[in-house]
Amino acid sequence: MKVNETRRRSLLKAISFRVFEVAFEAWVISYFVTVAIAVGIAVLLETTCFILHFIFERVWNKIPYGREVK
């Protein structure tokens, strides 16, 4: 039996993590600049990171290391 993640699952994981990370980064950056600039910077960074994270998840989905099927 082979365990595999669907693209939808990878996408949901990537989106949910990025939403959390954007909020956290905006909160941290807002101590140094205005909130509007902080949110803009965070969204730009996370959009780029989101795309890379999704690709990263799909590549790791092809690697069986560390998975167990019971």
HELIX and SHEET records of a PDB file:
HELIX    1   1 ARG A    7  ILE A   29  1                                  23    
HELIX    2   2 VAL A   35  ASN A   61  1                                  27    
END                                                                             
